[in-house]
Amino acid sequence: MHGFFRLLGRLTAALVGAAALPASAERPRIDVADGTAFMRDVGGAMLRVIGDGSLNARAREDALRATYRAAFDGDALAARVAGPAWRGASAARRAEFARLLERYFAKVVAARLGDFAGARFEVAMSEPDGGGLTVYSWIAGRAGGPAVNLRWRLAKHGTGFRIHDVVVENVSVSLHVRRTLLDGADSRVDRLAALARRLEALLAGRDPVQSGATP
């Protein structure tokens, strides 16, 4: 993703008045401390992978893909990136697009976080956000360089959490990827197959719109 670090959650349900809800229908309590700990673990793990000099490029991307599968809600992120094209698409098309997005995530993070190998990942605070949490964090710059601010949107997933989006320096990563895929394209050409071809083009370093302008 071009300018990932320069420009670098579960979708919340409609709010219903708490007074109108019976006790059994109230949302489960979200533990802010648990969300903070979750993000410390995930962010720290990503930077350790980046800083592991024993890993070659392929092994590093494989490790980051494993982190993505374990900590991110791949379908939720894919749906945000694809927008209306996600609706009505077959399960196979959705799975293909989600796999491509996973690969793209690992490739971009491996490339962009390379300059932050050995840097510190710090979590400042977490706060409730609809039915989930927003976690505020930063990656400390090295040698006096500027820090990078990140907000993570988390949703409850079983007894833990999943990441539904990342906002880097006030830019949503999922929406930035979507804009990149659609920039200059015919707005009528929004089928998931066309978006998948544009994402494949990005992975190959080609112009995404010229490579996938027609469905």
ABEGO torsion letter per residue (X at the ends): XBGAAAAXXBBBBBBBBAAABBAAABBBBBBAAAAAAAAAAAAAAAAAAAABAABBAAAAAAAAAAAAAAABBAAAAAAAAAEAAABGBBAAAAAAAAAAAAAAAAAAAAAAAAAABGBBBBBABBBBBEABBBBBBBBBBBGGBBBBBBBBBBBBBEABBBBABBBBGGBBAAAAAAAAAABGBBAABABAAAAAAAAAAAAAGBBAAAAAABX
